[in-house]
């Protein structure tokens, strides 16, 4: 089932409107309205496959997001009752701050409130999974960055558990969408753990995550790859993407000199400066888990060959798709943008104060 083009355009505009409204809001009620508009706009996009698994994933997503936004509204309404303030930066009650953090963690899919994310992504196609993993993370993170994090232990605990779950959860997965879900949980954990110390580092890590995840989703979507077994047939795919995708995996793992290495190094440095030495050691060691399952995917992709019939089409000879230029730009940025990091970090630091 395909949506009417006008309805599809309206839903996409509403999706952008909801996120933009949350970005521009200084009032909790307006921010809540933006989150609700964004959630309601994406529901028809998730269910457009007209498949039982897509309907199930859409229902799970709607219930989780509705519960999270209802909890957020309850906490902010209670804060307004106690303090008389609706301003996002005036969230001062410790208990209500913790409830807001937990509701935002539920919306983002941070551990230990992450159980819905792998199941929802598994039931969706890669294009809608890309929206869930990237665009839908922006509005909750904008709120998480703005609030005053009184209970630092809670957000550190959520970040640490997310990194551990993101590493352990992806080890034995054969479905690439679940691998991407656990990768998302792990990367969001890196952002959450440093959000109270450096807004610039959080936004830098978020930008890097968006570029890497978008590139990987688009490569998988172009090649129609959803399982690790299908990665073994990469030899018949366009050569440039077959060569670049392992480098994209390594960048997600955070290996130098690729793009994903620098923000993680800066986060570890910031934690050391804040005297969280044990915490920095723990998340650095837990990153090895993510490296392992990315290397396993690279092994399946580069060292194994899926049997193809002699009459199979030579995909690498086909004319490039309309997304090839965008995918090539994203992959090139992921692999070679590390020398630009001092400039990018300086610009983000300037605008975040």
N, C-alpha and C positions, 0 to 999 in steps of 0.2 A: 504494500500500500504506500502510495506517495501522496504527500500533502499538496494541496493547491498552492501554486507559486505565490499568490498574494497572501494566503494564510501563513505560508512559510516565512515570507519576508516580514510580516507583522509580528510573528513570534520572535524572530531574530532581533528586530528592533526593540521589542518589549524586553527581551533578555538583556540587551545593551542598556536600555533605560533603567532597569532595576539595579544593575551593578553601578551605573553612573550615579544614580540617586543615592545609593549607599556611600559612594566615594565623597559626594559633595555635602553629605549631611553632617551637621553638628548636633542634631536633635535625635534622641533615641527612637522616637516614634517614626520619624522620616526614614531612619536607617532600617527599621523593621519593615516598613512598607516597601523599601527597595529590595530587601531580601525576599519578601513574599512575591513581589512582581517577578523577580528572577526565577523563583521556584515554579510558580504557576506557568511561566512562559516556556519552560523547558519540558514540562510533563508531556505535551503532545509530541514533541520531538523525540522523546524517549520511547513512546508507545507506537510510533508510526510503522514499525516493522510488522505489527499485527501478528505476533508470534507469542505463544504462552510464556516463554522465558523473558521476552521483552516486557510483556505486561506485568509479570511477577517482579522484575527488576524495577519497573516504573512505580509499582505500588510500594515496594520497599523504600525506594528513594523518597517518594512523597510523604510517607508516614514518618520517616526519620527526620526529614527536613521540617515538617510541620511540628514535630515534637521539639526540635531544637529551637525553632523561632518562637514557639509558645513559651518555652522556658526562658528564652532571652527577654521576651516581652514582660513576663512575670517579674523577673529580676530587676529590669529597668523601671518598671512601674512601682515596685516596692522601694527602689532607691529614690524615685521622685517623691514618694509618700514620706520617706524619712527625712530627706534633705531639701526637698522643694526644687531640685535641679533635674532638668532633662538633658543637660549637656553631656556629650559622650565623655569628655575629659573630666567630668565631675562625679565619676563613679567612685565613691569613697568608702562605702560600707564593706568591710572585709568579707562577710559571708556572701553578700550579693555579688561582689567582684568574682568570687570563686565560682558562683553559679553561672555568671556570664562567661567566664573562661571555659567552663565545662560545656556550655551550650555551643559556643563557637568551635570547640574541639570536636563536638559531635557533628556539626555541619561540615567541618573540614575533613573528617575521617581520621583524626589523630587517635592513637592508642591511649588508653584502653577502650576507647569508644569507636573503634575502627571496624567492627565486624561486618558492617553493612557494605563497605566500599568494595572489597573483592567480589562479593556476590552480585552487587549491582553492575559493576563493570563487566562481569562475565556474561550477564544476560543482554548486554547491549552490543551494537556494532561499534566499529572502531571510531567512526566519525562522531557519534554522540558520546562515546567514552572519552574522546579528546576534550569535548566541552566540559564534561564532569571533572576531568583531571586538571584542567587549566583555568578556563574562564570562571567556573563556579567557585574556585578557591579565592578569587580576588577580593570579593566583597567581605567575606568573613575575616580575611587577613587584614583588610583595611581597618576593621573595627578592633581587631586584636592589637594592632600597632598603636592605636590611638588611646586605648584605655590605660589607666595607671595601674600597673601590676603590683598590687600591694602584697599578695601572697606569692612570693617568688618561688617558694618550694613547689607549689602546685604546677606552675608552668614548666619548671625544670624537670619535675617528675614526668609530666606528659611528654616533653621532648625526648627525654632519655628512653622511656618505654617505647615511644614511636620508632626511634632509631633501632632499638633491639628487635621489635616486632617486624619492622620493615626488612631487617636482615634475615631473621629466622623464618619468617613466613614465606619468603620467596625461594627457599632452598630446593624443595622437592616439587615445585609447580611445573606442570606441563602445558598449561594454558597461558599464553603470552599476556592476555588481558589481566589475569591475576598477578602475574609477575610485575606488570606495570602498576597495578594497584598497590602492591607492597613496596615498590620503588617510590611511589608517591607518598606513602606513609612515612618511609624513612627520610625522604628529603624534607617533608614538612616538619619532621622532628628536629632536623638541623635548624630550620628557621625558628621554630618555637623555642628552642633552647637558648637562642641568642637575642630574642626579641626585646627582652628587658634591658639588655646591655647596650645594644647598638641597632638603631632603626635602619641605618644605612646598610649594615651587613645583612640584615633581614631582607631588605628590598633587593639587594644584589643577589642573594641566594635565590630569591623568588624569581627574579628575571632570568637567571641561568637555568633554573628548573623549568620555567615555561618554554624556553628555547629548546632545550634538550628533549623534553617530553613531547612537544609538538612535532619535532623532527622525527622522533621514533614512531609516534602514532601514524604520521603521514607515510612513512616508509612501509610500515606494516599494512596500512590500508591500500597503498598502491600495489603492493605485491600480493594482497589477499592472504596474509599470513596471520594465523590465530593460534597455532600450536607450535611447540618446539619441533615436532616431526616435520612440519611444513618448512621450518628453517633449513632443513637438510636439502631442499630443492633450490636453494639460493643460487646455485651455479647457473641456472637458466634465466635468472633475473638480470636486469640491466647491470652491467659490470661496475659502474661507478658506485651504485648503491650497495652492491655486494662487497665492495672494498671498504666503503665508508661506514657501513652499519656496525662492524666490530669496533671501529674507533669511537662510534657513538656510544656503544655499550661501555667502553673503557672510560669515556668521559663521564657517563652517569655513575660509574664506580668511583670516580674521583682520583684517577691516576694522572700524574704529570706526564707531559706538559700540556694536557688537554684542558678545556674550558672548565670542567667540573671540579678540577683540583683546587683552583685558587680560592673560591669562597669558603670551602671547607678548611683550608689552611688558615685563612683569616679568622674564621670562627674559633678554631682551636687556639690561635694566638690571643684572641679576645678573652676566652675563658681562662687562659693562663694569666693574663694581666689582671683579671678579676679574682685571682687566687682560687679558682675552681680546678685545681690541677688533677685531682682524682677523676673528676667528671670529664675533663678533656681526654684523659687516658682511656676511660671507659668507652667514649663515643668513637675514639680513633680505633680502638680494638674491634668495636662492633662493626665498623665500616668494612672489615675484612670479610664479614658474612656476605655483604652485598657484592663485594668483588668476586667471591666464589661463584654465586649463581649467575653473575654476568659472564664470567669466564666459561661457565658451563654452556651458556647459550652460544658464545663464540665458538666453542669446540664443536657443537652440533652444526653450526652454520658453516664453518671453514674446514673441518676435518672429516665430515661424513658426506656421503652422496646418496641422495634419494633416487631409487631406480626410476628412470623415465623411459617410456617407449620410444622407439626409433622415429616414430612419426610425430613426436611432441614438437610443438612450435618453438622456434628459437626466439624467446621473449626479448633477449638482448638486442635483437635486430629490429624490433618494432620501433615506430616513431614514438618519441617521448610524450608523456601525458602533459596536460595543461598545468599540472602541479609540479612538474619536474624542476622548473626554475626556482620555485619557492622552497622545495625540499633541498635542492642543492645549496641555496643560500643559507638555510638553517643548519645543514650539516657542516658547511664550511665555517660558519660562525662557531659552532660547537667545538670544532677541531682546532681552529687557528686563531680564535679571538683572545687568547690569553695575554698577548702583549698589550692589548687595549685595556686591561683590567685597572691599572692605576688611574687612567683617565675616567673610566666608567665609575670607579669607586669615588673619585674626587667630585664628580658631578653629582652623584647621589648624596654624598655627605654634605655638599653645599646646599642642596635643596631641602634636606631634612634637618639642617641646623647642627 
